[in-house]
Amino acid sequence: MLTSDSSNDNALLVFDDVWVHSNRPTTIHVNHTDDNIFKDASKTTVNSASKNLFSNASHSIFNKLTRKTADRTHNQQVTDEQVLIKAASGQLAQGQLTVLTGASGSGKSVLLRVLAGLSPLATGNIWLNVDKNQQQNIHETSAIEWRTQVALLAQHPQLIEGSVLDNLQLPYSLHANQHSSFNIDWHIKQLGFLQRSQAFLQQSAAHLSGGERQLVNTLRLLQLQPQVLLLDEPTAALDAETANNLIQLLMHWLQAEPHRAMLWVTHDTQTILPFANEHWNMQAGTLNG
Ligand SMILES: Nc1ncnc2c1ncn2[C@@H]1O[C@H](COP(=O)(O)OP(=O)(O)OP(=O)(O)O)[C@@H](O)[C@H]1O
């Protein structure tokens, strides 16, 4: 078991014995719980002699009984608990790129969301070594504070209406980022890496391609200088050249400061793996480092 003291000196983000459950509501058809009512109802149906004995009053009782039976055979929502992540432990080291692969549905995105503080863990621990003297535990840190340091680049970027520039400036209108300010020069430099001119900033977000939306999403997140970047298939919607440019940009970001780490989920092992320091694999919720 990893403890905050036993983790590697270089470890930036450490997680230990993380379990994640889902409480997914499932609709089932219930028609077995009210056998007695069924029996009673069929008795009433079959026994026409009794029915005749009880004129209108008995007829209404009969109707009530059959209606009740129908109500009880309605679909019912039950909670079906599943284990999505089983006892996952690992460390993301400073300056390193860790690549996470695994079959579809194996739990890679769930793990990223949990590490980013966007989904709850059932048990286990996650902590961030902010610097030599400061350590933060996910259970004792506010969600906003955690997410400014451990950022998730989601698979499907959400952009607002307006220009690329409006989208890039958006985070600075949030209370959490009130102490930092938008740096246009930084963006122009990054656009150079991505082979885009400054005119890109004025483009309407509504007319961007899927790949361009991902570029905007990446810049919007990187400008806030997180320490740990969690990437969920960021190059999936990009052509080979743009994907390469984005990889260069992200590797440059990783190496620009010592206190940074990246965890990169991908199915495209050929392009990313050559850059990886570590390779993890996920199989049916079990993480193999
Ligand atoms: N919020 C949720 N509630 C319940 N189940 C979920 C939830 N999110 C994901 N799952 C389930 O967890 C399993 C793992 O999903 P996940 O998105 O992590 O897969 P993945 O490995 O990232 O797949 P892919 O490579 O296709 O993106 C799936 O069976 C999915 O249906």
The ligand as an ORCA input file, in Angstrom:
! r2SCAN-3c Opt
* xyz 0 1
  N     -21.377      7.745    -14.739
  C     -21.417      6.440    -14.977
  N     -22.341      5.676    -14.383
  C     -22.404      4.360    -14.614
  N     -21.561      3.709    -15.423
  C     -20.628      4.406    -16.054
  C     -20.498      5.804    -15.867
  N     -19.461      6.248    -16.632
  C     -18.986      5.163    -17.251
  N     -19.676      4.067    -16.916
  C     -19.422      2.698    -17.369
  O     -18.100      2.369    -16.976
  C     -17.484      1.554    -17.948
  C     -16.157      2.181    -18.346
  O     -16.416      3.381    -19.081
  P     -15.241      4.312    -19.608
  O     -15.896      5.511    -20.268
  O     -14.293      4.607    -18.526
  O     -14.551      3.401    -20.695
  P     -13.216      3.693    -21.527
  O     -12.220      2.657    -21.145
  O     -12.811      5.123    -21.392
  O     -13.749      3.405    -23.005
  P     -13.400      4.122    -24.419
  O     -12.024      3.652    -24.792
  O     -14.443      3.583    -25.338
  O     -13.512      5.610    -24.229
  C     -18.478      1.433    -19.102
  O     -19.146      0.207    -18.977
  C     -19.422      2.585    -18.887
  O     -20.700      2.278    -19.365
*
